[in-house]
Structure formats: structure tokens, C-alpha cells
Amino acid sequence: MTTMLTRAEQADKTARRERQRPSRATARRRNWVAGLAGWIWLVVVAVPLYWILITSLKAQSRYYSSNPLVPTSDPTLDNYRLVIESDFIRYFVNSVVVTVGAVVPAVAFSFMAAYAIVRGWRMRGLRVMNGLFLMGLAIPLQATVIPVYLIIIKLKMYDSLLALILPSIAFAIPLSVLVLANFVRDIPKELFDSMRVDGATEWTTLWRLAAPLTRPALLTVTIFNGLTIWNGFLLPLVLTQSPGRRTLPLALWTFQGQYGVNVPAVLAAVVLTTLPVLVLYAFGRRQMLSGLTAGFSR
């Protein structure tokens, strides 16, 4: 009897594998429409990047007299030299300070809040807090510029880097809590129970168990918030005034004169501004993609 049951189970497993295995016709079938759409999208994205790169190597005097999509025969680095000599290092340091100063507290607070919401979901106060975080996703940044401006004026922090850091933290928290809560919720409850049996506190469980298991999500929200704050333009425009407090996106205005714009210099500044973002994405690409796909597919 046992042998018959074993054979029946093996036959059932074999039948499941055959049903799950794609047929040769399905495997050979190619989605030409999706492939064509992918190539079209690649061209749409690549052409502006190509134009930015070749234009940043052109002299300003030859920009309007040459074909915009044809590389220059005598490339020059004068535009990059002009950008670096125009206080680029100061603007770069300001952007780094604002980005790091906002991302680190935002991710740390969001992680602790997500852990508290998941582990203490039955508490009414935490449920209300989770609702407030979700409401924060529905409020656009543009709708809060005037209230944020008035608050910063009242706190006497106008025209300072701290005036950029605090609102950036506030706007980064809602989405970070949502993503991190999904990951913490997927951790098996048995692991938390075993940590409690071993005498671990909630603080120990947070950093010894939840943090390592949610590393892809932590890297995902860190990279996403870093890119958002690094490329931010509206808050630096409204909350700063002096040239010494400008960040890189706002510093592009430096190359806009009264009667014209030095387009090659602006694009050279764009290239230099984008390089840190590309480096960050190159190192965290796999973790970011795995965090996004795992966080929204579970």
C-alpha cells in the first residue's frame, strides 16, 4: 500500500512538472512587438544622452553653427574647466551634505517606524501613525512649498543647508515606511518568536534579525531617496538665496546670462552632476532591482 502511494505521488509530481514546463512552440515564440518597443525606447533614451555628451565637448562659438547630432572635429574640455572653476566643488559639497544628512536619518527612522507598525499592528496609535504615513504619499511637494517656507522662516533657518535637510527627511519617510513595512511583514513570525525565547529585546531583534533580512529594501529606499534629494530643485530654489548655499541642480543657473545661455557649459555641468548618480546606481543596481521586484511582488 505504501509503495502504491509513493508511486502515485511520484506520478503526480511528474505531471505537475510537465504542466509547468513550457512547450517548445511557446519557448520558440518571440514577442517581436515588445522587442521593437524596447529598441524604440532605447533610442528615445540614448539620443538625448548622446547629444548631451557631444555638446559638452563643443566650443560655445561653434554650438549654433554645427549640426547638433554630429560630434565636433576638435573636442575641448574648456567647458568642464569653466564649470569646475565656477565653484563647482562648493556646490558638490552642499549637495553631498544635504543628501547624506537627509537620507541617513530618513531611512533609519523609516525602518524603526516600519518595524513598530508591523510588530505592534494591534495598537491603535501605531495604526493611526501608519495611516498618516500613507496620507503623506498623497500630498505633493509643490502643495506644501508655502507652508514649509513659512515654517523655515519662523525657525530662522532660511538660507541654510539645514532648511533643505529637514523637509527632505519629511518627504522621504512615507514611501520608505511603505516599502520597508512590506519587507518586515514578510519575515516569518517564528524567527521573531525564537529571538524572544532566547531573551532578545525588541531593539536587538530590530538590528540583529530584521535589518539583515531587509537589506535589499534598505538599499532600495536609500538609493531612491538619494537620487530624489540629489536631483531636487524646488526646495533649494525656495529655501536658499545666497550662492554659497546652492546645490548642483540650482547651480546650473550660474551659466545663464542676461542675453543668452552657455549651452555647452550647462551640459558639461549636467554631465558632472550625473556622474555621482551613475556611480551610485552602478554599485547598488542589483540590490535596488531585487528590492523593488521583491517588495511589490510579494
N, C-alpha and C positions, 0 to 999 in steps of 0.2 A: 504493500500500500504506500509506504514511504517512497519507494522507487518510482511509482507511478506519479506521485505528487511532484517529485523532483523533476521528472521528465516533462510534466505539464508546465511547471514553472519555467524550465529552460525553453520550451516551445513558445511560451508567452513572451519571454524576453526577446527571443529571435524575431517574433512577429512585430514587436514594437520597434526593434532596430530597423527592420525592413521598411516599416511605415515612416520612420523618421529619416531614413536615408533618401536623399534626393535622387530622382531618376536621372539617367544620362541625358535625356532630352531637356530636362529642366536645368541641369548643370551646364549644358552647352548653350542654352538660350541666353542671349546677351541683350541687355537693355540699352539699345542704341540711343533712345531719346534721352535717358539720364546721362549717358556718356557725352552726347552732344551738348547738353545743357551745362555739364561740368566744364567742358572746354570753353564754352562761351563765357561762363563766369570767370574762368581763369584769365581770359583775355581782358575782361572788364576790370579785373583787379590788377593785372600785371601792367597794363598800358599806363595808368597814372603813376605807378611806382617807377616805371622806366623813364617817363617824362621828368619826374622829379629828380632822378639821379643824373640824367644827362644835362638837364638845365642848370643844376647846381655847379656843373663844371664849365659853364659858358661864361664869357665876359659880359658885363651888363651892356656894353656898347653894341654887341652882336646879337643880343637876345631877340630884338624885334625885327632884325633883318635876315634871320635864318629860319629854316624850317624847324618847327618846334619838336618834331619827332626824329630829326636827323642829328646824330652826335656831332659835336664840333671837331674840326680837324686839329685844333690846338687847345686841348683842355687845360684849365688853370685851377689852382687851388686858392686863388685870391679871395674868393667868396668865403671859404672856410676860415681863412686867416682873418678876414674882416669880422666874421661872427665871433671868433674867439677873442679878438681884441675889443669887442663891444660888450665887455662884462659878461660874457657867456658863462664863465666859471662861477660868478656870483649867482646868476640865475639858476644854474645847475645845482649848486649847493642849496639854494632856497627850495627847489623842487624836491630834492632828496630829504631835507629836513621835514617838509610838510608831509610827504608821502610816508616816510618811516614813522614819523610822530603820530600820524593818524591811523595807519594800518595796524601797527602792533597793538595799541590799546583796543581798537575796534574788534580785531579778531579774538583777542584774549577775553574781552567782556562778552562777546557774542557766544564764544564756546562755553563759558561758565553759565550764561543765561540759557543756552540750548540744553545743557545738561540738567539744570534745575527744572526747566519746563518739562522735560521728558521724565525725569525721575520723580518729580512731585506733581504730576499732572492732576491728581485729585484735589490738590489745594486750590481753593478758589482764587486766591491772589495771583498765583502763577498763571492760571488760565486767563485772567484779565490782562496780565502782562503780555502773554502770547498774542492776545487779540490786539493790543496796542502795537506790537511789533508788526503784525500783519497789516494794520491800518497805515503804518509808515510806508509800506510799499505803494500805497495808492496816492501818496502825496508827492507831486513832482517838485524838483528842486526850484524851478522857476516860480512856483507859487509861494515859496517861503523866503524869497530873497529879501523883501522889505522887512518882515518881522526879524529875520536874522540880522539884518543891518542895524535895526534899532536896538536889538539886544547887545550887539557888539559895541555900539556907541555908548550904551548905558554902562557896560562893564569897562569902558575906557581901554579897549583892546584894539581899536581901529588902527589900521596900517601896521599890523604886526603879523608875524607868522602864526602866532597862537590863534589869531582870529580866523585863520584858514584851517587850522588843525581841528579845532573843536567842532565846527559844523560838519567837517568831513567825517569825523567819527560818528556823529549822529546819523548821517545819511548812509553810512556803510553798515550800520548794525542790523536793520530789518532783514535785508536779503541774506546776510551772513547767518543770522539766527535761524532762518527758514532752512537753509541748506544744511547747516550743522545739526539741527534738530532731527532731520530725516536720517542722518547717519547714526546719531546716538540712539535713535529709536530702533534701528536695525541690529544693534548689539544684543546678542542673546541674554535674556534675563538671568539665565543660570550662571553666567560669568559674574554678574553683579552679586548674586546670592553667594557664590563661592568666596568672593572677596570679603563680603560681610561676615561669613563664617570664620574666615581667617583673622578677623578683628580689624580689618582696614576701615579707616574713616572715609567719609564721602570725599574729602579733599584728596586722600590717597587714591581712591578709586577713580576720581576725575583725571588725575595726571598719570597714574600708572596703568590704567586699563582703557579708559575712554579716549585719551589723547593718542596713544599709538594706533588704535584701531580706526580712528577717524583722520589719520594723517592725510590721505588724499583730499578729503573735504577741507581740511585746514589749509593745505596748499592751494586749493582751488579758490577759496574765498580770499586768501592773501594775494594771489596774482590778480584776480579780478578787481579787487578793491584798489590794489596798487596801480593798475592800468587806469582805472577810472579817476583816481585822485591825481595821478601824474598828468593826465590829459585835461584836467579841469581848467576851465577858462572863466566861467561866470563868477565864481566866488572870489578868485584873485582880482577880477575886474571891479567888483563892487566893494570889497573889503580892504583893498590896499590902494595906496596913492603914490607913494614915493618910488622911484626907480630901484632903490635898494631892496625893496620887498617884492619885486616881481618874480614870478615863476616863469618857466620856459615857455609855455603857451602864450602867456601875456607878453613876454619879451619879444615876440615876433613883430610887435608893433614898432620896435626900435628902427626897423628898416623901411618904415613907411614915412616918406617925406611929405612936404606940403603940396608938391606938384606931381609926384609920381611915387612908384614903389620899386625898390630894387629887388625884382623878382628872383634872380639867381641867388642873391644873398638870403632872401627869405627861405628859399627851398634848401639852401645849404644848412640853415638853422633847423629846418624841418628834419633833415637827414640826421644831424647831430642829436636832435631831441628824440628821434625814434630809436637810435642805436641802443640805449639802455633798455628800452621796452623789448626790442628784439632779443637781446641777451637774456633778459628775464624769461621771456617766452621759450627760448631755446632750452634753458635748463629745466623749466617746470612744465613743458608741454605735455609729457606723458602723464604726469600726476594730475594736471589740470583736466585733461580729456577724460581720464579714468574717473576723476571725481565728479565731473558733470554727468557722464553717462550712468555711473552707478547711483548717483544721488537722485536722479529723476526717473530711473527705470525700475527702481525697487518698489 
